[in-house]
Amino acid sequence: MISRHLLLIGTGASLLAGCAASPQTDPAFTRAQAEVAAAANNPDVFEFARPQLQEAQGALKQSESAHDSATVDHFAFLASRYAETAAQIARQKKAEQVVLNAPAARNAVLLEGARTEAAQARAEADQTRRQAQSAKGLVLTPRNILFTSGSAQLDDKAANELHQIAQYLGANPGRKVLIEGFTDSTGSAAVNQQLSEQRADAVRLALANDGVDASRIEIRGMGPSQPIASNSGAAGRLINRRVSIVMSNADGTFPQSASGSSSP
């Protein structure tokens, strides 16, 4: 199953001027549109989780009005998560209603389970909100920077996205960038670690060749950790053979979540 990070992990699309997008043909937007519509047509959602439904509808509207594909995907992801959260909260609230009408002997057990599920749904909603507020604009997973198995060679499709990143860094000289390379789960841990570092380094060299000072670029090999799709199929493994590009704050410091050892 492709995770929410399929096209945009932490989402930094608003930082860059992307190519014109057509949300109506974007798979993430189409999926989000269907999920938000399903939530809106669910009477339990309308009764018990209207604020979350409104958040989903607002994010979908922002996705539809976006002018580049990465931003379309970012807000489509948020719309999907809000719609999912709305459905979860509605189910838990409905369960609590059922519990209140249950026989007294079952009431305590059912109510505790409903409360636990409701708390989990609220926690997921809070996590999505924090990501929208704090992670937005920090982490990019460019859709066109993927690698063939066992290779760290960038193809021609990567050039445009890397050029946009180089332009952004040129216009924001205080910012640095951390490039994290990833592999699928095929092969040994040692080979995957080395390959992930080579993929990050290939992006580093491309940015440096496009005018970004090498001192502003850090890299880190992540191996097969943090897969964003299942490694059981060829399509999922391809998506996992990727890089993430973490933008620093304006003062050149990275968020704590992005800190860690890096190699030059």
Secondary structure, 3 states (H helix, E strand, C coil): CCCCCCCCCCCCHHHCCCCCCCHHHCHHHHHHHHHHHHHHCCHHHHHHCHHHHHHHHHHHHHHHHCCCHHHHHHHHHHHHHHHHHHHHHHHHHHHHHHHHCCCHHHHHHHHHHHHHHHHHHHHHHHHHHHHHHHHCCCEECCCCCECCCCCCCCCCCHHHHHHHHHHHHHHCCCCCEEEEECCCCCCCHHHHHHHHHHHHHHHHHHHHHCCCCHHHEEEEECCCCCCCCCCCCHHHHHHHCEEEEEECCCCCCCCHHHCCCCEC
